Amino acid sequence: MTTERYIEEIKKIYGKTIAIVYIFEAESAKGFKHYDVWKSDVISAWLMAIQELRCIPYIIDVATFIYKAMDRTLPKIDYVINLNAGNKNLSVAGLVPSVCAFLEIPCIPCDSVTTLLGEHKRFSNYIAKEVGILIPEEAPKDKVITNKFINRPINFGSSEGVYVSSTNSNSNENILCQEFINGFDVTTPILFNPLKEQLDTLPSIMYMPNSNDFSWFLGAEAKSKHSGYVKQNINLDKNAKKLLVDVAKKFNIKTFCRIDCRIKCDNTQKLQQYQSCGITPDEIYFMEINPTPTIKEGINFLNSFEHIHKHSEWHNVLIAYKSIIKTTTYVGFILANSIMQLSTAMHYE
């Protein structure tokens, strides 16, 4: 797609009604128990993005959205932004995109199948492995092994409930227990690139512990307190980038997602080599794909944009976006590209 066509496609978005469907924290239904919810900072970021694109926002909680959908009392909605996340019951995560499918309303960022497969740690590992990315070895279930393992609830995010153990019997079916990889946590945002007309990686972010400890990992406490580490850009080589995009495609990601990996490293010399030459596929271990990543100011997905090279294709897309949208945010940019892709996908379907 040319930049001129891209600008014309953005103009077609003007005036659309975009619903933000979120979890009301005081919701009393048993099925809506959650370990985390997206609060006002996330909701407001998307609200500003909608207004940035000269669209009409419609803010509604999940339960009311479902009731009104079944009563046929919803106004005309062109797109839905799904902010139903952090559910203790994984099945509930598919509510909003399922209703959207029933009403034939495009749902951002993905449909219910992608949501559930991506959020289920065991299934997502199986699917990613099929693409060819390395997966930490899962602990055997029939015997106790003394080693170092990372244990993760199969349906929780935000590092909730993740812990490292030295002895494991892998008896809990709700916990995915895998070999612990010494090294560093790296997250890579992936977004639809309208000029290339395909998914593309954004710059990867590595969590560097203050202690330079190769056995450190980003746990729930460090993540919530934003302490004990610094974030820095790390380069992936072209083969590693392609591999991550292939993983996203396997999950039928159309708009955006985030893939978290563990980069194998046990000495500073190797780390310096990574930083200078880029990381190759044989050094990357898949941990999880996040089909509904948090999008707000200060989060990794947006921090990644700060590392875009001036001569990259992403820079050209941003320049084109800023040429027509005078007051811009990265959330608005993500929303515009997502709508553009979903509109194209609907046209071909």
C-alpha positions as MATLAB code, in Angstrom:
seq = 'MTTERYIEEIKKIYGKTIAIVYIFEAESAKGFKHYDVWKSDVISAWLMAIQELRCIPYIIDVATFIYKAMDRTLPKIDYVINLNAGNKNLSVAGLVPSVCAFLEIPCIPCDSVTTLLGEHKRFSNYIAKEVGILIPEEAPKDKVITNKFINRPINFGSSEGVYVSSTNSNSNENILCQEFINGFDVTTPILFNPLKEQLDTLPSIMYMPNSNDFSWFLGAEAKSKHSGYVKQNINLDKNAKKLLVDVAKKFNIKTFCRIDCRIKCDNTQKLQQYQSCGITPDEIYFMEINPTPTIKEGINFLNSFEHIHKHSEWHNVLIAYKSIIKTTTYVGFILANSIMQLSTAMHYE';
ca = [
       0.000    0.000    0.000;
       1.293    3.465   -0.824;
       1.372    6.240    1.768;
      -1.209    8.133   -0.286;
      -3.589    5.162   -0.144;
      -2.890    4.785    3.573;
      -3.925    8.377    4.193;
      -7.128    7.870    2.199;
      -7.953    4.744    4.202;
      -7.551    6.680    7.459;
     -10.081    9.240    6.249;
     -12.603    6.427    5.779;
     -12.426    5.725    9.525;
     -13.758    9.172   10.448;
     -17.248    9.138   11.978;
     -17.340    5.454   12.916;
     -18.853    4.411   16.254;
     -16.358    2.446   18.325;
     -17.409    0.723   21.538;
     -15.060    0.222   24.489;
     -16.305   -2.853   26.354;
     -14.706   -3.152   29.783;
     -15.078   -5.130   33.007;
     -16.939   -3.226   35.728;
     -14.902   -3.882   38.870;
     -18.002   -4.159   41.074;
     -19.655   -6.747   38.812;
     -21.190   -9.349   41.125;
     -21.798  -12.242   38.713;
     -19.851  -15.335   39.768;
     -18.450  -15.831   36.290;
     -16.767  -12.420   36.361;
     -14.307  -13.159   39.148;
     -10.970  -11.712   38.131;
      -7.387  -11.440   39.321;
      -6.867   -8.125   37.518;
      -8.823   -5.588   35.467;
      -7.892   -2.789   33.121;
      -8.644    0.430   34.931;
      -9.248    4.041   33.888;
      -5.757    4.630   32.460;
      -6.306    1.914   29.837;
      -9.911    2.919   29.136;
      -8.982    6.587   28.778;
      -6.078    5.780   26.430;
      -8.462    4.027   24.050;
     -11.069    6.769   24.490;
      -8.564    9.431   23.438;
      -7.521    7.246   20.497;
     -11.131    7.047   19.287;
     -11.528   10.801   19.488;
      -8.156   11.262   17.795;
      -9.561    9.443   14.763;
     -12.655   11.665   14.798;
     -14.843    8.727   15.756;
     -17.723    8.376   18.203;
     -16.964    6.511   21.459;
     -19.467    4.250   23.183;
     -18.318    3.033   26.612;
     -20.120    0.080   28.171;
     -19.372   -2.717   30.646;
     -19.306   -6.356   29.526;
     -22.519   -7.499   31.223;
     -24.574   -4.560   29.923;
     -23.093   -5.029   26.451;
     -24.242   -8.667   26.412;
     -27.726   -7.861   27.793;
     -28.266   -5.058   25.298;
     -26.950   -7.205   22.463;
     -29.511   -9.909   23.253;
     -32.288   -7.315   23.725;
     -31.262   -5.667   20.443;
     -31.016   -2.291   22.148;
     -27.410   -1.513   21.232;
     -26.856    1.481   18.961;
     -25.157    0.918   15.629;
     -21.560   -0.034   16.420;
     -18.863   -0.306   13.767;
     -16.027   -1.717   15.898;
     -15.557   -3.042   19.434;
     -12.429   -2.710   21.566;
     -12.420   -5.661   23.953;
     -11.124   -4.792   27.428;
     -12.437   -7.950   29.075;
      -9.245   -9.382   30.583;
      -7.860  -10.814   33.812;
     -10.621  -13.391   34.299;
     -10.029  -16.273   36.691;
     -12.241  -18.392   34.451;
     -10.582  -18.452   31.015;
     -13.876  -19.251   29.273;
     -15.224  -15.806   30.192;
     -12.427  -14.192   28.168;
     -14.250  -15.255   25.007;
     -17.527  -13.499   25.883;
     -17.062  -10.171   24.121;
     -15.518  -11.415   20.855;
     -18.148  -14.203   20.700;
     -20.992  -11.703   20.967;
     -19.234   -9.533   18.385;
     -19.080  -12.506   16.022;
     -22.790  -13.140   16.598;
     -23.557   -9.489   15.783;
     -20.981   -9.400   12.946;
     -19.103   -6.505   14.552;
     -15.295   -6.546   14.110;
     -13.613   -7.038   17.488;
     -10.241   -5.519   18.374;
      -7.776   -7.091   18.883;
      -8.978  -10.631   18.068;
     -11.773  -13.182   18.030;
     -12.670  -15.638   20.796;
     -10.746  -18.585   19.308;
      -7.498  -16.610   19.201;
      -8.135  -15.202   22.680;
      -8.682  -18.583   24.328;
      -5.919  -20.457   22.505;
      -3.440  -17.667   23.138;
      -4.256  -17.231   26.811;
      -4.099  -20.968   27.548;
      -0.393  -21.469   28.270;
      -0.246  -25.188   27.475;
      -2.139  -24.987   24.179;
      -0.248  -21.875   23.082;
       3.057  -23.676   23.687;
       1.931  -26.610   21.538;
       0.880  -24.307   18.698;
       4.067  -22.234   18.841;
       6.191  -25.388   18.832;
       4.488  -26.476   15.615;
       5.763  -23.291   13.950;
       9.333  -24.212   14.894;
      10.195  -21.896   17.772;
      12.027  -23.424   20.744;
       9.906  -24.334   23.777;
      11.303  -24.983   27.280;
      11.031  -28.681   28.040;
       7.967  -29.577   30.090;
       8.609  -31.461   33.314;
       7.623  -35.160   33.267;
       4.429  -35.931   35.172;
       5.285  -39.411   36.387;
       8.346  -38.760   38.489;
      10.036  -36.196   40.724;
      13.066  -34.475   39.215;
      15.446  -32.200   41.054;
      16.153  -29.263   38.793;
      15.046  -25.677   38.299;
      11.573  -25.160   36.882;
       9.286  -22.230   36.179;
       5.649  -22.839   37.076;
       2.905  -20.779   35.440;
      -0.903  -20.987   35.780;
      -2.243  -21.988   32.380;
      -4.781  -19.149   32.150;
      -3.358  -16.200   34.122;
      -1.404  -13.220   32.824;
       0.569  -10.349   34.359;
       2.994  -12.943   35.809;
       0.267  -13.754   38.331;
       1.015  -16.952   40.237;
       4.351  -17.580   38.479;
       7.104  -19.071   40.627;
      10.389  -20.935   40.288;
      10.951  -24.236   42.096;
      13.873  -26.621   42.434;
      11.849  -29.816   42.807;
       8.734  -30.652   40.856;
       6.286  -33.505   40.422;
       4.055  -31.624   37.947;
       0.910  -32.914   39.643;
      -1.251  -29.800   39.123;
      -2.987  -29.829   35.736;
      -3.656  -26.083   36.042;
       0.056  -25.308   36.222;
       2.442  -25.485   33.273;
       5.813  -26.548   34.636;
       8.789  -26.123   32.307;
      12.556  -26.091   32.416;
      13.853  -22.724   33.626;
      16.039  -21.038   31.012;
      18.883  -18.915   32.374;
      18.936  -15.583   30.602;
      16.584  -12.644   30.177;
      12.922  -11.915   29.518;
      12.257  -10.225   26.176;
       8.909   -8.986   24.903;
       8.173   -8.222   21.249;
       5.095   -6.292   20.116;
       3.636   -7.243   16.737;
       1.338   -4.929   14.779;
      -0.291   -4.863   11.350;
       1.851   -2.726    9.039;
      -0.439   -1.166    6.407;
       2.378   -0.223    4.020;
       3.640   -3.825    3.968;
       0.041   -5.081    4.303;
       1.096   -7.720    6.816;
       2.017   -8.246   10.448;
       5.391   -6.857   11.445;
       7.514   -6.781   14.590;
       8.128   -3.613   16.545;
      11.444   -3.198   18.433;
      11.908   -5.784   21.198;
      12.288   -4.793   24.842;
      14.560   -6.723   27.221;
      14.256   -6.650   31.012;
      17.738   -6.248   32.457;
      17.871   -7.013   36.213;
      19.819   -4.557   38.340;
      21.771   -7.494   39.766;
      22.837   -8.879   36.346;
      21.543  -12.203   37.634;
      20.982  -14.661   34.770;
      18.459  -16.591   36.871;
      16.249  -13.516   37.431;
      12.830  -13.359   35.796;
      10.086  -10.758   35.677;
       7.709  -11.859   38.412;
       4.402  -10.347   39.509;
       5.947   -8.253   42.288;
       8.667   -6.750   40.088;
       6.088   -6.075   37.377;
       3.632   -4.350   39.719;
       6.292   -2.264   41.478;
       8.292   -1.538   38.307;
      11.482   -2.111   40.249;
      14.550   -4.349   40.219;
      15.220   -3.970   36.521;
      15.677   -1.580   33.618;
      14.200   -1.931   30.150;
      16.329   -1.658   27.062;
      15.967   -2.242   23.364;
      17.468   -5.490   22.055;
      17.847   -6.447   18.407;
      16.504   -9.635   16.846;
      17.946  -10.769   13.543;
      15.663  -11.012   10.501;
      15.130  -14.755   10.926;
      14.059  -14.328   14.557;
      11.635  -11.549   13.598;
      10.123  -13.678   10.855;
       9.743  -16.585   13.269;
       7.791  -14.476   15.765;
       5.539  -13.145   13.006;
       4.938  -16.716   11.841;
       3.909  -17.629   15.398;
       1.446  -14.723   15.482;
      -0.006  -15.778   12.133;
      -0.463  -19.332   13.405;
      -2.756  -17.936   16.097;
      -4.671  -16.022   13.419;
      -3.581  -12.646   14.805;
      -4.750   -9.940   12.422;
      -4.252   -6.674   14.319;
      -1.713   -6.788   17.142;
      -0.340   -8.992   19.910;
       2.740   -9.359   22.084;
       5.048  -12.367   22.295;
       7.131  -12.973   25.424;
      10.273  -15.066   25.186;
      13.230  -16.112   27.267;
      16.617  -15.379   25.700;
      19.147  -18.010   26.702;
      22.248  -16.420   28.210;
      24.611  -17.376   31.036;
      27.531  -14.942   30.707;
      28.179  -11.272   30.000;
      30.217  -12.018   26.880;
      27.247  -13.670   25.224;
      25.020  -10.783   26.282;
      27.381   -8.303   24.602;
      27.296  -10.455   21.482;
      23.493  -10.345   21.465;
      23.485   -6.582   21.795;
      25.907   -6.060   18.927;
      24.927   -8.811   16.461;
      21.270   -9.480   17.192;
      19.517  -12.528   18.594;
      19.017  -15.583   16.398;
      16.133  -18.118   16.528;
      18.264  -20.778   18.235;
      18.639  -18.511   21.277;
      14.923  -17.725   21.715;
      12.551  -19.788   23.850;
       8.833  -19.096   23.541;
       7.062  -18.399   26.824;
       3.664  -17.032   25.838;
       1.685  -15.016   23.339;
      -0.580  -12.273   24.624;
      -3.450  -11.822   22.129;
      -4.968   -9.015   24.241;
      -1.954   -7.030   25.516;
      -2.290   -3.998   27.741;
      -2.208   -0.799   25.691;
      -1.652    2.438   27.595;
       0.957    5.149   28.021;
       4.199    3.939   29.569;
       3.597    0.280   28.739;
       6.080   -1.823   26.753;
       3.963   -1.949   23.636;
       4.171    1.834   23.377;
       7.745    2.137   24.677;
       8.770    0.026   21.707;
       7.872    2.848   19.308;
      10.611    5.004   20.832;
      13.216    2.641   19.357;
      11.968    2.766   15.773;
      14.826    3.696   13.446;
      14.309    6.829   11.344;
      14.864    4.938    8.114;
      12.648    1.961    8.943;
       9.313    1.158    7.332;
       7.567    1.771   10.653;
       8.966    5.308   10.688;
       7.438    5.917    7.262;
       4.027    4.721    8.467;
       4.191    6.976   11.525;
       5.129    9.969    9.397;
       2.172    9.291    7.105;
      -0.159    8.964   10.104;
       1.067   12.210   11.651;
       0.638   14.027    8.355;
      -3.141   13.658    8.571;
      -3.787   13.280   12.326;
      -2.378   16.442   13.847;
      -2.583   15.448   17.521;
      -1.342   11.876   17.594;
      -0.809    9.105   20.114;
       0.630    5.644   19.617;
      -2.667    4.168   20.808;
      -4.450    6.053   18.040;
      -1.897    4.736   15.554;
      -2.484    1.162   16.752;
      -6.255    1.627   16.528;
      -6.122    3.078   13.009;
      -3.957    0.236   11.702;
      -6.151   -2.367   13.413;
      -9.351   -0.959   11.914;
      -7.711   -0.797    8.510;
      -6.723   -4.457    8.684;
     -10.113   -5.645    9.957;
     -11.861   -3.676    7.215;
      -9.650   -5.358    4.621;
     -10.194   -8.802    6.152;
     -13.971   -8.329    6.141;
     -13.852   -7.245    2.511;
     -12.072  -10.444    1.477;
     -14.361  -12.635    3.565;
];
